[in-house]
Amino acid sequence: MSPLQARQPWAAQLRALGENSGDSAESGRGTVHGEGHTHRTLARAGPRCIFLTNQQDSSPLLLFQGLKFEVVPSQFKETLRKASFPTPYAYAVETAKQKALEVARRMHQKDLRAPDIVIGADTIVTDGKQAVRCCRGGAWGGEKYIPVCKQNLVHTRSQQRSLQQRRRGKPQAIEGLILEKPVDRQDAYSMLSRLNGKEHSVFTGVAIVRCFSQDGRLDVDVSEFHEETTVQFAQLSDELLWDYIDSGEPMDKAGGYGIQSLGSMLVQQIRGDVLNVVGFPLNHFCRKMAELHGPPRPEHRPPARHESESVPTTDPSESLGDVDTEGAGSHPASRDEGRSHGGAQGGAQAGGHGPEAPSSQDADHDRTADTLPPFPTGLLELIDGFKASKALFTACKLKVFDLLQDEGPLRAVDVASKLDTSECGTGRLLDVCVALGLLEKSDRGYRNTELAGRHLLSHGEHSLHSLAVLCDDLDWPHVSCLERAVRAGAAADCRRRASGTEDGAVCPDSSQSPDRKPWFSGAAHGLARLTAHQVATAFDLSRFSSACTLGGCMGALAHELAREYPGLRVTVFDLREAIERVACFQPTGRLTEQVSFVPGDFLKDRLPEADLYVVPGVLQGWPDDKAHELLSRISGSCHPGM
Ligand SMILES: C[S@@+](CC[C@H](N)C(=O)[O-])C[C@H]1O[C@@H](n2cnc3c(N)ncnc32)[C@H](O)[C@@H]1O
């Protein structure tokens, strides 16, 4: 497993593609999505990746704990029928589980590998006292919740009817017991006044979904729990409630208040874990994780917030109830600082300098998440990126995207048969394209993403297909002899070999092989269309009345200039064979009147008269002497003073 594979889901597939062996290189456990630090933080054999489904509020809490994870919002629609649950917390736990399972399935489908762990959480507030009253003390009271059936709670319905109508089809709480996010200010007021002066319960259901992938199938092992915290509201005036509602805070909070901010003013007393009210019962979660994976090793505990503060010595699963969540949010930054500076305890020593430096073996043993350098994501992407490019080029050349646009979704076996390629290799290439965001995969097969449909078809207004093919044919061989070129200064030789041109220029001229020319035009035009607007608007060209684009190809920039400057006449000057292909690309309409095409060789023929000469995308591919020759000719044609 390379470090890059720990960061990039597609990297493992690229490797598998390269190896082209029968078995998937990353089958089974060992799949790593995202952060390696979670592994180090939790336990040696612990999980290496956590997806938190949609508890954004909980992110700082988990970060405080030193867990690194990726937040993947769940697409699970929270439409479970509340009345079918025996208790409010059963509803919260099931919602948390369904959120997590949805993410697990989606990630598995997308990346073809299971994430290690997905955590789902759902917090609800229940109007507990009222429940007891409504149930006449029978079904729901004291510490224990006894399953209640619908009829027991029918009394609460009339009170809630108008609210139900406002909730517009949202499934109603267990007969009004579960308070979710208010739908409007009035709803917030009715929630808060129900809680006013009373005690209520906050439940968070948590599901820890451990994932296993076997033979491409996802297996899961779900552990779940819930945490209850009792909150006593002070007796509050209507004025204060409305002031609080006017602050806007209640609108996205279950129960209509947030204890982590202004809402704390409303609270007189709490029994239980305050973080549970914030949205994630970290203490219970840590105990559960320790149960599942063993407790974290001491060095994996979160570092001190400031160098002067000591690292907490308690097992994080023991007590976290007094955590201040503001500090929790700022923790990751301090940890990063700790890492790059080597940390207060032994970072410098671990480097092996100074009399007390431990042996390299000790230093290795003492390595912690805090003494490691920042993860070099960008560098690893540079190291591996060429493989992604090659996969893209190959898919373009095989016209995978054209096929899937016309006939998709298709299974790998059908793509292979239509393209006359191997089933195994095609399947892997398609999977890499999925991981690169170029294809989507479903039960019905592969199909183009919007991005691929827009840019990677061989024809189309914004096609970059020819550019990809050209890069593969021309740039790839250049790049592969870069080391030799740098050593021996043989760039022109390499280019000549690759491009088949006399002077190594990458632009088509008379010496170039004819079969490449359409690709050049298509590639240059595709890129020019994308960039023309930026180029045309980068400078104020309004003082010019005529312009000439030298090597202006199919006129993409010329047309954009004409669009931007209605008074500008633009001449496109290019080789005759290029101009002959213009008809395939030229837009029709008013703009064409401002643009004219003149065939010619800008190194031999007289340049058209113009106030402004633009040389778009020509010189960078040329040897210096030739570039100099062209610039001298342009200089000779320019009107002094313009
Ligand atoms: C890489 S393309 C640039 C395309 C341009 N960026 C655009 O707006 O589409 C280079 C262009 O220079 C043209 N070219 C190359 N040598 C030329 C020459 N000696 N005289 C005129 N045009 C030339 C090519 O035909 C080609 O269209």
The ligand as an SDF file (V2000), in Angstrom:
LIG
                    3D

 27 29  0  0  0  0  0  0  0  0999 V2000
   -1.1090   25.0360  -31.5580 C   0  0  0  0  0  0  0  0  0  0  0  0
   -2.0130   25.7930  -32.7560 S   0  0  0  0  0  0  0  0  0  0  0  0
   -2.6230   27.2320  -31.9610 C   0  0  0  0  0  0  0  0  0  0  0  0
   -4.0940   27.3270  -32.0340 C   0  0  0  0  0  0  0  0  0  0  0  0
   -4.6480   28.6110  -31.4710 C   0  0  0  0  0  0  0  0  0  0  0  0
   -4.3030   28.7810  -30.1170 N   0  0  0  0  0  0  0  0  0  0  0  0
   -6.1510   28.7620  -31.6230 C   0  0  0  0  0  0  0  0  0  0  0  0
   -6.6150   29.8560  -31.4170 O   0  0  0  0  0  0  0  0  0  0  0  0
   -6.8510   27.8070  -31.9540 O   0  0  0  0  0  0  0  0  0  0  0  0
   -0.7940   26.4220  -33.8240 C   0  0  0  0  0  0  0  0  0  0  0  0
   -1.3840   26.9850  -35.1010 C   0  0  0  0  0  0  0  0  0  0  0  0
   -0.2960   27.5800  -35.7990 O   0  0  0  0  0  0  0  0  0  0  0  0
   -0.4330   27.2750  -37.1730 C   0  0  0  0  0  0  0  0  0  0  0  0
    0.8850   27.3680  -37.8390 N   0  0  0  0  0  0  0  0  0  0  0  0
    1.9900   26.6280  -37.6280 C   0  0  0  0  0  0  0  0  0  0  0  0
    2.9890   27.0140  -38.4240 N   0  0  0  0  0  0  0  0  0  0  0  0
    2.5100   28.0360  -39.1500 C   0  0  0  0  0  0  0  0  0  0  0  0
    3.0760   28.8560  -40.1350 C   0  0  0  0  0  0  0  0  0  0  0  0
    4.3550   28.7080  -40.5400 N   0  0  0  0  0  0  0  0  0  0  0  0
    2.3150   29.8140  -40.7000 N   0  0  0  0  0  0  0  0  0  0  0  0
    1.0300   29.9860  -40.2960 C   0  0  0  0  0  0  0  0  0  0  0  0
    0.4360   29.2360  -39.3590 N   0  0  0  0  0  0  0  0  0  0  0  0
    1.1770   28.2650  -38.7930 C   0  0  0  0  0  0  0  0  0  0  0  0
   -0.9740   25.8820  -37.1640 C   0  0  0  0  0  0  0  0  0  0  0  0
   -1.6090   25.5320  -38.3700 O   0  0  0  0  0  0  0  0  0  0  0  0
   -1.9350   25.9190  -36.0100 C   0  0  0  0  0  0  0  0  0  0  0  0
   -3.2190   26.2300  -36.4060 O   0  0  0  0  0  0  0  0  0  0  0  0
  1  2  1  0
  2  3  1  0
  2 10  1  0
  3  4  1  0
  4  5  1  0
  5  6  1  0
  5  7  1  0
  7  8  2  0
  7  9  1  0
 10 11  1  0
 11 12  1  0
 11 26  1  0
 12 13  1  0
 13 14  1  0
 13 24  1  0
 14 15  1  0
 14 23  1  0
 15 16  2  0
 16 17  1  0
 17 18  1  0
 17 23  2  0
 18 19  1  0
 18 20  2  0
 20 21  1  0
 21 22  2  0
 22 23  1  0
 24 25  1  0
 24 26  1  0
 26 27  1  0
M  CHG  2   2   1   9  -1
M  END
$$$$
